[in-house]
Amino acid sequence: MRRIGLILSVVAIGIAIGGYVFFNGERKPPIRYRTAAVERGEIVSVVSATGTINPVVSVQVGTQVSGMIKSLHADFNSRVKAGDTVAVERPGAPVQTVTSFPDPFAGHAPKHVARSPEPEPVAEVVEVASAASASAAAAPATDPFAGLSAEDADVHRKAQRFARLLVDEIKLYNQAKVSEGRRNKDLYDRLKEDIEKSRVTFQKRYGNTAAASGDYFQKEVLRSLAEDDLSVMGANFRR
């Protein structure tokens, strides 16, 4: 009898627990939907990233004319368009004529000659100047590209001008380094990055042309940067 009562008690407790769980168990929240009217608009995508921004295409803008810059109207990352003035070149020195050169012997001339110059020496000077001018006019100018075709000669001349432009830009933006490098005879070590970058630029444009054999960039580096003194470039400069 006791056993039957124990079984009935367990069954009753189980039914009670089952009923509680069934009626008071965890309920999921109802699903709610939010609606909106369909409209036309722009799709905006935002990407967050860190790092260095590099241009897809980098163009080196320059001029075929060398000289000193008087004023700059654009800098790195400046926005320019066709027709804008980027730089103004400093005007060149006035052309000197024969009469504009000072007389190096004027200070040593006798006083009586200075007060009363004789006409004969003046006539002789004019004759000498005229003869020298005639001789200079008669001497033909040698063209280093005379034996080339007109097309190849034009490529050589353009390569020379481009090399001069690249080296002039190195000098313009590194004036202090140029002076120190010449003085300490380590010019190449101080300007290695600029020199090699410009060398690559020159090779890209003229490395596969008729002017490649001229080695104009190397010659211009020695002529303009080193002032025809190979020793100032330093031991690491490759000839």
C-alpha positions as CSV (number, residue, x, y, z in Angstrom):
1,M,0.0,0.0,0.0
2,R,2.8,2.3,0.9
3,R,4.5,1.4,-2.4
4,I,1.4,2.4,-4.4
5,G,1.2,5.7,-2.6
6,L,4.8,6.5,-3.4
7,I,4.4,5.8,-7.1
8,L,1.3,8.0,-7.2
9,S,3.2,10.8,-5.4
10,V,6.0,10.7,-8.0
11,V,3.6,10.7,-10.9
12,A,1.7,13.6,-9.4
13,I,4.9,15.6,-8.9
14,G,6.0,14.9,-12.5
15,I,2.6,16.0,-13.8
16,A,2.9,19.2,-11.8
17,I,6.3,20.0,-13.1
18,G,5.3,19.3,-16.6
19,G,2.3,21.6,-16.3
20,Y,4.4,24.4,-14.9
21,V,6.9,24.2,-17.7
22,F,4.2,24.0,-20.3
23,F,2.3,27.0,-19.1
24,N,5.1,29.2,-17.6
25,G,8.2,28.2,-19.7
26,E,10.4,30.5,-21.7
27,R,8.5,32.2,-24.5
28,K,10.2,33.7,-27.6
29,P,9.5,37.3,-28.3
30,P,7.2,37.9,-31.3
31,I,8.9,38.8,-34.6
32,R,8.4,42.4,-35.6
33,Y,9.0,43.9,-39.0
34,R,9.9,47.5,-39.9
35,T,8.8,48.8,-43.2
36,A,9.9,51.8,-45.2
37,A,9.0,53.5,-48.5
38,V,11.2,52.7,-51.5
39,E,13.1,55.7,-52.7
40,R,15.9,56.5,-55.2
41,G,19.2,57.5,-53.7
42,E,23.0,57.1,-53.7
43,I,24.6,54.0,-52.3
44,V,27.5,55.0,-50.1
45,S,30.3,52.5,-49.3
46,V,32.8,53.5,-46.6
47,V,36.2,51.6,-46.4
48,S,38.5,52.2,-43.5
49,A,42.2,51.5,-44.0
50,T,45.6,52.6,-42.9
51,G,48.8,53.0,-44.8
52,T,50.6,55.2,-47.3
53,I,48.8,56.6,-50.2
54,N,50.7,56.4,-53.5
55,P,49.6,57.7,-56.9
56,V,48.6,55.3,-59.6
57,V,50.5,57.3,-62.2
58,S,53.3,59.7,-61.3
59,V,54.3,62.2,-63.9
60,Q,57.4,64.4,-63.7
61,V,56.6,67.8,-65.1
62,G,59.5,69.9,-66.3
63,T,60.7,72.3,-69.0
64,Q,63.1,71.8,-71.8
65,V,64.8,75.2,-70.9
66,S,67.3,75.3,-68.1
67,G,68.0,78.2,-65.9
68,M,67.3,79.7,-62.5
69,I,63.7,79.9,-61.2
70,K,62.5,83.4,-60.2
71,S,59.2,82.3,-58.6
72,L,57.1,79.1,-58.2
73,H,53.4,79.1,-58.5
74,A,52.8,75.4,-57.8
75,D,54.2,72.8,-55.4
76,F,53.8,69.1,-54.8
77,N,50.1,68.0,-54.9
78,S,49.0,71.3,-56.3
79,R,46.1,71.2,-58.7
80,V,47.0,72.7,-62.1
81,K,45.3,72.7,-65.5
82,A,46.4,73.4,-69.0
83,G,47.6,77.0,-69.4
84,D,48.4,77.6,-65.7
85,T,51.8,79.2,-65.0
86,V,53.8,76.8,-62.9
87,A,57.1,78.7,-62.6
88,V,58.7,81.9,-63.9
89,E,62.3,81.7,-65.0
90,R,64.7,84.4,-63.9
91,P,65.6,86.6,-66.9
92,G,69.2,86.0,-68.2
93,A,72.0,88.4,-67.9
94,P,72.1,91.2,-70.5
95,V,74.1,90.4,-73.6
96,Q,77.5,92.0,-73.5
97,T,78.8,93.6,-76.6
98,V,82.4,94.5,-77.4
99,T,82.0,98.0,-76.1
100,S,80.4,96.9,-72.8
101,F,83.5,94.9,-71.7
102,P,85.7,96.9,-69.3
103,D,89.2,97.6,-70.3
104,P,91.5,95.6,-68.0
105,F,94.4,97.9,-68.6
106,A,92.5,101.2,-68.0
107,G,94.0,101.6,-64.5
108,H,97.5,101.2,-65.8
109,A,97.3,103.7,-68.7
110,P,99.6,106.7,-68.4
111,K,97.9,109.8,-67.3
112,H,98.8,111.9,-70.3
113,V,97.2,109.2,-72.6
114,A,94.0,109.2,-70.5
115,R,93.8,113.0,-70.8
116,S,94.6,113.2,-74.4
117,P,94.1,109.9,-76.2
118,E,95.7,109.5,-79.6
119,P,93.4,108.6,-82.5
120,E,95.8,105.9,-83.9
121,P,95.4,103.3,-81.0
122,V,91.6,103.7,-81.3
123,A,91.7,102.9,-85.0
124,E,94.0,99.9,-84.4
125,V,91.6,98.5,-81.7
126,V,88.6,98.8,-84.1
127,E,90.6,97.1,-86.8
128,V,91.5,94.2,-84.6
129,A,88.0,93.8,-83.3
130,S,86.7,93.8,-86.9
131,A,89.2,91.2,-87.9
132,A,88.4,89.0,-85.0
133,S,84.7,89.3,-85.7
134,A,85.2,88.4,-89.3
135,S,87.4,85.4,-88.4
136,A,84.8,84.2,-85.9
137,A,82.0,84.5,-88.5
138,A,84.1,82.7,-91.1
139,A,84.8,79.8,-88.7
140,P,82.0,77.2,-89.2
141,A,80.3,75.8,-86.1
142,T,81.0,72.1,-85.7
143,D,77.9,70.0,-85.3
144,P,78.5,66.9,-83.3
145,F,75.6,65.2,-85.0
146,A,76.5,66.1,-88.5
147,G,76.9,62.5,-89.5
148,L,73.5,61.4,-88.3
149,S,70.2,61.4,-89.9
150,A,67.9,64.4,-89.1
151,E,65.7,62.2,-87.0
152,D,68.5,60.7,-84.9
153,A,70.2,64.1,-84.5
154,D,66.9,65.5,-83.1
155,V,66.7,62.6,-80.6
156,H,70.2,63.2,-79.5
157,R,69.6,67.0,-79.0
158,K,66.4,66.3,-77.0
159,A,68.2,63.8,-74.8
160,Q,70.9,66.3,-74.1
161,R,68.3,68.9,-73.1
162,F,66.3,66.5,-71.0
163,A,69.5,65.4,-69.1
164,R,70.3,69.0,-68.5
165,L,66.8,69.6,-67.1
166,L,67.0,66.7,-64.7
167,V,70.4,67.7,-63.3
168,D,69.3,71.3,-63.0
169,E,66.3,70.2,-60.9
170,I,68.6,68.2,-58.6
171,K,70.8,71.3,-58.2
172,L,67.8,73.6,-57.6
173,Y,66.2,71.6,-54.8
174,N,69.5,70.5,-53.1
175,Q,71.6,73.6,-53.2
176,A,73.0,73.1,-49.7
177,K,73.8,69.4,-50.3
178,V,75.6,70.3,-53.6
179,S,77.8,72.9,-51.9
180,E,78.6,70.6,-49.0
181,G,79.2,67.6,-51.3
182,R,81.6,69.6,-53.5
183,R,83.5,70.8,-50.5
184,N,83.7,67.4,-48.8
185,K,84.1,65.4,-52.0
186,D,81.1,63.1,-51.3
187,L,78.5,64.6,-53.6
188,Y,77.2,61.3,-54.9
189,D,76.6,59.9,-51.4
190,R,74.5,63.0,-50.5
191,L,72.5,63.1,-53.7
192,K,72.4,59.3,-54.5
193,E,68.6,59.0,-54.2
194,D,67.9,62.0,-56.4
195,I,70.6,61.1,-59.0
196,E,69.5,57.5,-59.4
197,K,65.8,58.4,-59.5
198,S,66.5,60.9,-62.3
199,R,68.8,58.4,-64.1
200,V,65.8,55.9,-64.2
201,T,63.6,58.7,-65.5
202,F,66.1,59.4,-68.3
203,Q,66.5,55.7,-69.2
204,K,62.8,55.2,-69.4
205,R,62.6,58.0,-72.0
206,Y,65.8,57.6,-74.0
207,G,67.3,54.2,-72.9
208,N,65.9,52.5,-76.0
209,T,66.5,55.3,-78.5
210,A,69.4,56.3,-80.7
211,A,70.6,58.6,-77.9
212,A,71.2,55.8,-75.5
213,S,74.9,55.5,-76.6
214,G,75.5,59.1,-75.8
215,D,75.2,58.6,-72.0
216,Y,74.1,62.2,-71.7
217,F,72.7,62.0,-68.2
218,Q,76.1,60.7,-66.8
219,K,78.0,63.4,-68.7
220,E,75.6,66.1,-67.4
221,V,76.0,64.9,-63.8
222,L,79.8,65.3,-64.2
223,R,79.6,68.6,-66.1
224,S,77.0,70.4,-64.1
225,L,77.0,68.8,-60.6
226,A,80.7,68.0,-60.3
227,E,81.8,70.9,-62.5
228,D,84.0,68.5,-64.5
229,D,85.8,67.3,-61.4
230,L,85.2,63.6,-60.9
231,S,86.9,63.6,-57.5
232,V,84.0,65.6,-55.9
233,M,81.6,62.8,-56.6
234,G,83.3,60.5,-54.1
235,A,84.5,56.9,-54.2
236,N,81.0,55.3,-54.5
237,F,80.2,57.1,-57.8
238,R,80.3,54.6,-60.7
239,R,81.9,56.1,-63.7
